[in-house]
Each structure stands twice: as C-alpha cells, then as structure tokens.
C-alpha cells in the first residue's frame, strides 16, 4: 500500500511528527488534476525554535561518534529507501507531477545513492599529520554544527538527501525546509533516517514559505546554510547568511548552453537536447535551454527533434507509459506560457508545441523555438519549463563566446565526434558542470554546482565534505619553548 498523501503531521522534529495548526495552512496541489491532496501548516516561531533546539542539543553527541557508526546508520537508511522505492516514487509523483516513469528511477534512488555514498565515506573523514622537524602539526576534521537545508520543488526527495547525507556523515545536525509546493517527501526521508537508527533531533523537517526560510537563515543557532533555488532567492539568502558569517552552499539557476556540431551523432544529440529541455517537464536548473546547432545540420536536427517529440506520451503521471507530465503548479505554468508568448512576439519561429494542453492539470506542450537570437528574452532568462531555444552557429570560437555570454554558469554541454574539440570546448566553458556527448547526468560520485551567478560550493562527491566540515590545526612542540623575555 502506498503512503497516504496527507502526512501524519506537518513537521518532523526530534524524531517524531509534530503539528501546530496556528501556522498558516499550505495546500498541496496534485499538478496533474489541480486537486488538493493534502494540507500542511507553516512553521510558527515555536516550531522553528523546537527544530533548532533539537538539532543543537543532539549534534554534539552525534559529532563525537565514530564515522563508522554514523556511516552504518546512513547505509541502513539507503537500503530502507531502496526497499520503499515504489511508495516513495508514487508520493513524489503526487508531490511534483513528474511521471512515475521518471520518479521510479531517478528520485528516491538518487537519494539512496547519496546516503550510501556518504555513509561509506564517513569513516574516512580523517585529518593529517604534518612533520616539522622535531615538532609536528596534526589536523582534525570537525563538524560545523547545525546546518539548514532549503530545498527546491523539482527534486524534493533527492535534494533532501543531497544535503542531509554529507551533513550527517560529517557529524552535523540538520533542519530542512522543503519547498512549500512539494512538502511531502522530505518528511518520509526524515522518517526513514530515524527508523534506520539516527538519534532524535539530527534530521528535522519544518514547512513554510520564504519567511520561515529567512528565520532559519538568520538564526544564531545555525552554522551553515545550503540552498537550492533561483538566483534572486540565492542573493537574499546569501546576504542574510553573510551577516551571520555562516558557511553557505548555493545551488542556483542557469541558462545553460548546449552546442551541437555538424559531426555529432544526430540521434544522440537529439536525445541530449530532449533530456536537457523536457525531462521533468523542463523543470531542471542545469537544463541546456540554449541549444546552439551548426547551420549545416539545423534543418535535419529540427526535423528529427520534432519527430521524436511527437512520440512523447503525455498523460496520467501514474501511468508507467507516460513520459511527459505537467508543470508543478498553475503559477509556474502561467510563467512558462508568458515566456512562450514573449518568444513569439520577439520573432522567434515556433517549430513545435507552444500552448497549454486542453486537459485538466497544468500541462504545457513541449515547445521548440528556432531562429532565436542571443538578445531575445527567451535566450537570456531562465524559463524553468519545457521551452527550447535553438540558435544557429558556424564558427567554434564564436559559439563558445556566445555560450559564455551569460550571468549564469551552472552547466554546459557539447556534442561532437571530434575528441580534441570536445575537450577544448569543455575547457572553454564558463560553467561548473559540463557534459560531452551526454546531458544532465548527475551521479553522486561527481561534484555538482555552478560558477558565476549560478552558485558557490559543490554538492555530492568528496568535494561536498569540504562544505560540511572544518579543519582544526593543532601544533605540537616537542622541546623547550623560547621567548624574547
């Protein structure tokens, strides 16, 4: 039996579900139908205090445990998450509207991967010995303390684990605030972690809008803030965290380039463009939404792309055959439709889609614009929906300069059969996460994050450990100590 969509309570604090109906109600809408499937309450000041106090109280003992002990709990949670994959995937589909075909292989599974990876790494988090003749220095890798995670609505289960797993592996406690649009799945992550043996208070989930996030970020009990969200939100959170000299990780938005040369394998290039624009109905921060196609293959590329988009199965997200689902909310759908209208007004050529679908729910057709110029709004601003902008090019140096001509720097991709050109382009990209002959792969073993306005810090891989721990140096003098007087 799948999980009920209405959670036991709105918040998970100190190892148990907690409710406070004084908080403003937040309706959870199923994007495929527009129906209300649950209601949670925003965190009151009392709830925020309870969560932070629980985290602060539990952290010291957790940090004093061996990495082996911490890792064992995280790996057990990973196994439990995999065992519950079907139920978690159904809940994720209700939460986000993403097709079960996608959630069943990406969301809870990638969350479990993070718990397993950092669980295995926890025992390896050691310092080093630095010999200095007779004297020596040793270092200790220590936790930061209480970490706040603020999630986005496109990958709620994954993000809850991407932030929680390294934080817990390093000995920290976490208070996680999911997006108000997708509040359900993080509660299950907390439930599974504590069922796996995580001591009470170490992974707390509280609901709320931006005011709750602001209260968490500015609280003196918090040592680290990790946000996944838009650039405007990131600027506010970064500034608030800086006021308290807090550690930060910012995984923000993008308007990433995808360059397709005339020697690329056409089917693979079309696959990359589809994955980089229409997976999760285009609601992926790293999407390659500026697709630069060499003039020599532009017509062929657009023809084949349109043929394959016509085979998308758009329908009930719970049907395993469905491969394209609705937008997460009516508001996001309206934003996307407004960008489509702007693209048409600016003179871009509509090649495919371009309209809301005539059915219940928040469905927008997969949309492709061609003959897009670099200065068009649809080529400059992050749309966060299923809208691809195809731009022409014929010169490598020129297209690389155009690809980099953006405030963003999250991701970038290139398709070519020329090995040296592929690596040359990857080296030239001003982006934190790059792809050659693929797009949007994000294994936990690889660092993920952006440059420029797309963020600071890295998630996943060994690199994440640096953002959830700190180094203490201890100088040891073996002989007598001299002083000038």
C-alpha positions as CSV (number, residue, x, y, z in Angstrom):
1,X,0.0,0.0,0.0
2,X,1.4,3.4,-1.0
3,X,1.9,6.2,1.5
4,X,-1.2,8.5,2.1
5,X,-0.7,11.9,0.6
6,X,-1.9,13.6,3.9
7,X,1.1,13.3,6.2
8,X,0.8,12.3,9.9
9,X,1.7,15.9,10.8
10,X,3.3,19.0,9.1
11,X,6.7,18.8,10.7
12,X,9.2,16.2,11.9
13,X,11.1,17.3,14.9
14,X,13.2,15.5,17.5
15,X,12.4,12.1,15.9
16,X,8.6,12.5,15.7
17,X,5.8,14.1,13.8
18,X,4.7,17.5,15.3
19,X,1.7,19.6,14.4
20,X,1.0,23.3,15.1
21,X,-2.2,24.4,13.5
22,X,-1.6,28.0,14.4
23,X,0.7,28.1,11.4
24,X,-0.8,29.2,8.1
25,X,-2.3,26.3,6.0
26,X,-0.4,25.3,2.9
27,X,-2.4,23.3,0.3
28,X,-0.7,20.6,-1.6
29,X,-1.9,20.5,-5.2
30,X,-1.6,17.5,-7.5
31,X,-0.4,19.1,-10.7
32,X,-2.0,16.5,-13.0
33,X,-5.5,17.4,-11.8
34,X,-5.3,20.6,-9.8
35,X,-6.9,18.8,-6.8
36,X,-5.9,19.5,-3.2
37,X,-4.4,16.2,-1.9
38,X,-3.0,17.4,1.5
39,X,-2.7,20.4,3.7
40,X,0.2,21.2,5.9
41,X,0.8,24.2,8.2
42,X,3.7,26.7,8.0
43,X,6.1,26.6,10.9
44,X,5.3,29.0,13.7
45,X,8.2,30.6,15.7
46,X,7.6,27.9,18.3
47,X,8.1,25.2,15.7
48,X,11.3,26.9,14.4
49,X,12.7,27.1,17.9
50,X,11.8,23.5,18.6
51,X,13.6,22.3,15.5
52,X,16.7,24.3,16.0
53,X,16.9,23.5,19.7
54,X,16.5,19.8,18.9
55,X,19.3,20.0,16.3
56,X,21.6,21.9,18.6
57,X,21.0,19.5,21.5
58,X,21.6,16.4,19.5
59,X,24.6,17.5,17.4
60,X,27.4,17.2,19.9
61,X,26.9,13.6,20.8
62,X,26.5,12.7,17.1
63,X,29.7,14.6,16.2
64,X,31.5,12.6,18.9
65,X,30.5,9.3,17.4
66,X,32.9,7.5,15.1
67,X,32.5,8.0,11.4
68,X,32.0,4.2,11.1
69,X,29.0,4.4,13.5
70,X,27.4,7.3,11.6
71,X,28.0,5.7,8.3
72,X,26.4,2.5,9.3
73,X,23.1,4.3,10.0
74,X,23.2,6.2,6.7
75,X,23.8,3.0,4.7
76,X,21.0,1.3,6.5
77,X,18.7,4.2,5.6
78,X,19.8,3.8,2.0
79,X,18.8,0.2,2.0
80,X,15.4,1.1,3.5
81,X,14.9,3.9,1.0
82,X,15.5,1.5,-1.9
83,X,13.1,-1.1,-0.4
84,X,10.4,1.7,-0.3
85,X,11.2,3.0,-3.8
86,X,7.8,2.3,-5.2
87,X,5.9,4.1,-2.5
88,X,8.3,7.0,-2.4
89,X,8.1,7.3,-6.1
90,X,4.3,7.4,-6.1
91,X,4.4,10.1,-3.4
92,X,7.0,12.1,-5.3
93,X,4.7,12.0,-8.4
94,X,1.8,13.3,-6.3
95,X,4.1,15.9,-4.9
96,X,5.6,17.2,-8.1
97,X,3.5,15.8,-11.0
98,X,6.6,14.2,-12.6
99,X,5.8,10.9,-14.3
100,X,6.2,7.7,-12.3
101,X,8.4,6.5,-15.2
102,X,10.9,9.2,-14.1
103,X,10.5,9.3,-10.3
104,X,10.8,5.5,-10.0
105,X,14.3,5.5,-11.4
106,X,15.7,8.9,-10.5
107,X,14.4,10.5,-7.3
108,X,14.4,8.1,-4.3
109,X,17.1,6.0,-6.0
110,X,19.5,9.0,-6.3
111,X,18.6,10.0,-2.7
112,X,19.6,6.5,-1.6
113,X,22.8,6.7,-3.6
114,X,23.7,9.8,-1.6
115,X,23.0,8.2,1.7
116,X,25.0,5.1,0.7
117,X,27.9,7.1,-0.7
118,X,28.4,9.5,2.2
119,X,27.7,6.6,4.6
120,X,30.6,4.8,3.1
121,X,32.8,7.9,3.2
122,X,32.0,8.8,6.9
123,X,34.7,6.5,8.3
124,X,37.4,8.0,6.0
125,X,37.0,11.6,7.2
126,X,40.3,12.0,9.0
127,X,42.9,14.6,9.5
128,X,46.6,14.6,8.6
129,X,50.0,14.6,10.3
130,X,52.4,17.3,9.2
131,X,56.0,16.7,10.4
132,X,58.1,19.9,11.1
133,X,61.4,18.5,12.2
134,X,61.2,17.7,15.9
135,X,57.7,19.4,16.1
136,X,54.6,18.4,14.3
137,X,51.1,19.5,13.4
138,X,48.0,17.4,13.2
139,X,44.6,18.3,11.9
140,X,41.2,17.3,12.9
141,X,38.2,17.4,10.6
142,X,35.2,18.5,12.7
143,X,31.5,19.2,12.0
144,X,30.2,22.7,11.6
145,X,27.3,22.2,13.9
146,X,23.7,22.9,12.9
147,X,23.0,23.0,9.1
148,X,19.9,24.4,7.4
149,X,18.9,23.0,4.1
150,X,16.4,24.8,1.9
151,X,15.0,22.7,-0.9
152,X,13.5,23.3,-4.4
153,X,10.3,21.8,-5.7
154,X,11.7,19.9,-8.7
155,X,13.6,17.1,-6.9
156,X,12.3,17.1,-3.3
157,X,13.5,13.6,-2.2
158,X,16.8,13.9,-3.9
159,X,17.6,17.4,-2.6
160,X,16.7,16.3,1.0
161,X,19.3,13.6,0.7
162,X,21.9,15.5,-1.2
163,X,22.0,18.0,1.7
164,X,21.3,15.7,4.5
165,X,23.7,12.8,3.7
166,X,27.0,14.8,3.7
167,X,25.9,16.9,6.6
168,X,25.1,13.9,8.8
169,X,28.2,12.0,7.6
170,X,30.4,14.9,8.9
171,X,28.7,14.9,12.3
172,X,26.3,17.8,11.8
173,X,22.6,18.1,12.6
174,X,20.1,19.4,10.0
175,X,16.9,21.4,9.8
176,X,15.5,21.0,6.3
177,X,12.8,23.2,4.9
178,X,11.3,21.8,1.7
179,X,9.6,24.0,-0.9
180,X,6.1,24.9,0.1
181,X,4.9,23.4,-3.2
182,X,6.4,20.0,-2.5
183,X,6.3,19.4,1.3
184,X,5.6,15.7,1.5
185,X,8.7,13.7,0.5
186,X,11.2,15.2,2.9
187,X,9.0,14.0,5.8
188,X,9.5,10.5,4.6
189,X,13.2,11.0,4.3
190,X,13.3,12.0,8.0
191,X,11.1,9.1,9.0
192,X,13.4,6.6,7.2
193,X,16.6,8.1,8.6
194,X,15.3,7.8,12.2
195,X,13.8,4.3,11.6
196,X,17.4,3.4,10.5
197,X,18.7,4.4,13.9
198,X,19.5,8.1,13.5
199,X,19.3,9.6,17.0
200,X,16.5,12.0,17.7
201,X,16.9,15.6,16.7
202,X,19.5,15.2,14.0
203,X,17.3,15.5,10.9
204,X,14.3,17.8,11.3
205,X,11.8,18.9,8.7
206,X,9.7,22.0,9.0
207,X,7.3,23.5,6.5
208,X,6.9,27.1,5.4
209,X,7.3,29.8,2.8
210,X,10.1,32.3,2.5
211,X,9.5,33.9,5.9
212,X,10.3,30.5,7.6
213,X,13.5,30.2,5.4
214,X,14.5,33.7,6.4
215,X,14.0,33.0,10.1
216,X,16.2,29.9,9.8
217,X,19.0,31.6,7.8
218,X,19.3,34.5,10.2
219,X,19.2,32.4,13.4
220,X,22.3,32.5,15.6
221,X,22.0,28.8,16.3
222,X,22.7,28.0,12.6
223,X,26.2,27.4,11.4
224,X,25.7,26.5,7.7
225,X,23.0,27.2,5.0
226,X,22.6,25.2,1.9
227,X,20.1,26.4,-0.7
228,X,18.8,25.0,-3.9
229,X,16.7,27.7,-5.7
230,X,16.6,30.6,-8.0
231,X,19.3,33.3,-8.4
232,X,17.0,36.0,-6.8
233,X,16.3,33.9,-3.8
234,X,20.0,32.9,-3.6
235,X,21.1,36.6,-3.5
236,X,18.8,37.2,-0.5
237,X,19.8,34.0,1.4
238,X,23.5,34.6,0.7
239,X,23.3,38.1,2.1
240,X,21.4,37.0,5.2
241,X,23.9,34.2,5.8
242,X,26.8,36.5,5.3
243,X,25.5,38.8,8.0
244,X,26.0,36.0,10.5
245,X,29.3,34.8,8.9
246,X,27.7,31.4,8.2
247,X,29.0,28.8,5.8
248,X,27.0,28.6,2.6
249,X,26.4,26.4,-0.4
250,X,24.3,27.9,-3.2
251,X,23.0,25.8,-6.0
252,X,21.1,28.2,-8.1
253,X,19.6,28.6,-11.6
254,X,21.0,28.6,-15.1
255,X,20.5,29.3,-18.7
256,X,23.0,26.7,-19.9
257,X,24.3,26.3,-23.4
258,X,24.3,23.0,-25.4
259,X,26.5,23.1,-28.5
260,X,25.8,20.6,-31.3
261,X,28.5,20.4,-34.0
262,X,27.8,19.2,-37.5
263,X,29.8,16.0,-37.0
264,X,27.7,15.0,-33.9
265,X,25.8,11.7,-33.9
266,X,22.3,13.1,-34.7
267,X,20.3,10.7,-32.6
268,X,22.5,11.2,-29.6
269,X,22.4,14.9,-30.0
270,X,18.6,14.9,-30.2
271,X,18.5,12.7,-27.1
272,X,20.7,15.2,-25.3
273,X,18.6,18.1,-26.3
274,X,15.4,16.3,-25.1
275,X,17.0,15.3,-21.8
276,X,18.3,18.9,-21.3
277,X,15.0,20.6,-22.0
278,X,12.0,18.3,-21.5
279,X,12.9,15.9,-18.7
280,X,10.8,16.8,-15.6
281,X,8.8,19.0,-18.0
282,X,11.8,21.2,-18.3
283,X,12.0,22.0,-14.6
284,X,15.7,21.3,-14.1
285,X,18.1,24.0,-13.1
286,X,21.0,22.7,-15.1
287,X,19.0,22.3,-18.4
288,X,20.7,23.2,-21.6
289,X,18.0,25.5,-22.9
290,X,20.2,27.5,-25.3
291,X,20.8,24.9,-28.0
292,X,23.4,26.1,-30.5
293,X,23.1,24.0,-33.6
294,X,25.6,24.1,-36.5
295,X,23.9,25.7,-39.6
296,X,24.9,22.6,-41.7
297,X,22.6,20.3,-39.7
298,X,20.0,22.8,-38.4
299,X,17.2,21.6,-40.7
300,X,17.9,17.9,-40.1
301,X,18.2,18.4,-36.4
302,X,14.9,20.3,-36.1
303,X,13.1,17.7,-38.3
304,X,14.3,14.8,-36.2
305,X,13.7,16.6,-32.9
306,X,10.1,17.3,-33.9
307,X,9.6,13.6,-35.0
308,X,10.7,12.4,-31.6
309,X,8.8,15.0,-29.6
310,X,5.7,13.8,-31.3
311,X,6.2,10.4,-29.7
312,X,6.1,11.8,-26.2
313,X,3.4,10.1,-24.1
314,X,1.6,12.9,-22.3
315,X,-1.0,11.8,-19.8
316,X,-1.6,10.4,-16.3
317,X,1.7,10.7,-14.5
318,X,0.9,7.5,-12.5
319,X,0.8,5.5,-15.8
320,X,4.3,4.0,-16.3
321,X,3.9,4.6,-20.0
322,X,3.6,8.4,-19.5
323,X,6.9,10.1,-20.4
324,X,5.9,13.8,-20.0
325,X,3.9,15.3,-17.2
326,X,2.5,18.7,-16.0
327,X,4.2,21.7,-14.6
328,X,4.5,21.8,-10.8
329,X,1.9,24.5,-10.3
330,X,-0.6,26.8,-12.1
331,X,1.7,29.7,-11.4
332,X,4.7,28.0,-13.0
333,X,2.5,27.1,-16.0
334,X,1.5,30.7,-16.3
335,X,5.1,31.9,-16.2
336,X,6.1,29.5,-18.9
337,X,3.1,30.4,-21.2
338,X,4.1,34.1,-20.7
339,X,7.7,33.3,-21.9
340,X,6.3,31.4,-24.9
341,X,4.2,34.5,-25.8
342,X,7.3,36.7,-25.5
343,X,9.3,34.4,-27.8
344,X,6.6,34.7,-30.5
345,X,6.4,38.5,-30.0
346,X,10.2,38.8,-30.4
347,X,10.0,36.9,-33.8
348,X,11.4,33.5,-32.9
349,X,10.0,30.8,-35.1
350,X,7.7,28.3,-33.3
351,X,8.7,24.8,-34.5
352,X,6.8,22.6,-32.1
353,X,4.2,23.0,-29.3
354,X,3.7,26.4,-27.8
355,X,0.4,26.0,-26.0
356,X,-1.3,24.8,-22.9
357,X,-2.9,21.4,-23.4
358,X,-6.6,21.0,-23.4
359,X,-6.9,18.8,-20.3
360,X,-7.2,19.2,-16.6
361,X,-4.0,19.9,-14.7
362,X,-1.0,22.2,-15.5
363,X,0.2,20.7,-18.9
364,X,2.2,22.7,-21.4
365,X,3.3,21.2,-24.7
366,X,7.0,20.5,-25.3
367,X,7.9,23.7,-27.1
368,X,10.7,24.5,-29.5
369,X,11.7,27.9,-31.0
370,X,14.2,28.2,-33.9
371,X,15.9,31.2,-35.4
372,X,16.4,32.5,-31.8
373,X,18.9,35.4,-31.4
374,X,21.2,35.8,-28.4
375,X,19.5,39.0,-27.2
376,X,15.9,37.6,-27.1
377,X,14.3,37.2,-23.7
378,X,13.8,33.5,-24.2
379,X,17.6,33.2,-24.7
380,X,18.6,35.3,-21.7
381,X,16.2,34.4,-18.8
382,X,15.7,31.1,-17.1
383,X,12.2,29.9,-18.0
384,X,12.2,26.7,-15.9
385,X,9.7,24.9,-18.2
386,X,9.6,22.9,-21.4
387,X,10.8,25.6,-23.8
388,X,13.9,25.1,-26.0
389,X,15.6,27.9,-27.8
390,X,17.6,26.8,-30.9
391,X,20.3,29.2,-32.1
392,X,22.5,28.9,-35.3
393,X,26.3,29.0,-35.5
394,X,29.1,28.1,-37.9
395,X,32.3,29.1,-36.0
396,X,33.7,27.3,-33.0
397,X,35.3,30.4,-31.3
398,X,32.2,32.5,-31.9
399,X,29.8,29.9,-30.5
400,X,31.9,29.4,-27.4
401,X,32.0,33.1,-26.7
402,X,28.2,33.3,-27.2
403,X,27.7,30.3,-24.9
404,X,29.6,32.0,-22.2
405,X,27.9,35.4,-22.6
406,X,25.5,35.0,-19.7
407,X,25.4,35.8,-16.0
408,X,24.8,32.1,-15.3
409,X,27.4,29.3,-15.2
410,X,25.7,26.2,-13.8
411,X,26.1,23.7,-16.7
412,X,27.1,23.4,-20.4
413,X,27.3,20.6,-22.9
414,X,28.8,19.7,-26.3
415,X,28.0,17.0,-28.9
416,X,30.8,16.2,-31.4
417,X,32.7,13.2,-32.6
418,X,36.0,15.3,-32.6
419,X,37.7,14.2,-29.4
420,X,40.1,17.1,-29.2
421,X,37.4,19.7,-29.9
422,X,35.1,18.1,-27.3
423,X,37.7,18.6,-24.5
424,X,38.7,22.0,-25.9
425,X,35.1,23.2,-25.7
426,X,34.7,21.7,-22.2
427,X,37.8,23.5,-21.0
428,X,36.5,26.8,-22.5
429,X,33.0,26.6,-20.9
430,X,32.5,29.0,-18.0
431,X,30.3,26.6,-16.1
432,X,30.7,24.3,-13.1
433,X,29.2,21.1,-14.5
434,X,29.9,20.2,-18.2
435,X,28.9,17.3,-20.4
436,X,30.4,15.7,-23.5
437,X,28.0,13.7,-25.7
438,X,25.5,13.5,-22.9
439,X,23.5,15.8,-20.7
440,X,22.2,16.1,-17.1
441,X,23.9,13.0,-15.7
442,X,24.4,13.7,-12.0
443,X,26.0,10.7,-10.2
444,X,26.7,11.3,-6.5
445,X,30.4,10.5,-7.2
446,X,30.8,13.6,-9.2
447,X,30.8,17.2,-7.9
448,X,27.8,19.3,-8.9
449,X,27.5,23.0,-8.8
450,X,27.9,26.3,-10.7
451,X,30.0,29.3,-11.3
452,X,29.2,33.0,-11.7
453,X,25.6,33.7,-10.6
454,X,24.7,30.1,-10.6
455,X,26.2,29.5,-7.1
456,X,29.0,28.7,-4.8
457,X,30.2,25.5,-3.4
458,X,29.7,21.9,-4.6
459,X,27.2,19.2,-3.8
460,X,28.0,15.5,-4.0
461,X,31.4,13.7,-4.2
462,X,34.3,14.2,-1.9
463,X,34.0,18.0,-2.6
464,X,30.8,18.2,-0.5
465,X,32.7,17.2,2.6
466,X,34.7,20.4,2.5
467,X,31.4,22.3,2.7
468,X,30.0,20.4,5.7
469,X,33.1,20.3,7.9
470,X,36.0,22.4,9.1
471,X,39.7,21.8,9.7
472,X,41.3,22.4,13.1
473,X,45.1,22.6,13.2
474,X,47.0,21.5,16.4
475,X,50.7,22.5,16.7
476,X,52.7,20.2,18.9
477,X,56.1,21.4,20.2
478,X,58.3,18.6,21.5
479,X,61.1,20.7,23.0
480,X,61.5,23.7,25.2
481,X,59.9,27.0,24.1
482,X,61.9,30.2,23.8
483,X,60.6,33.7,24.3
484,X,62.2,37.1,23.9
485,X,62.0,37.9,27.6
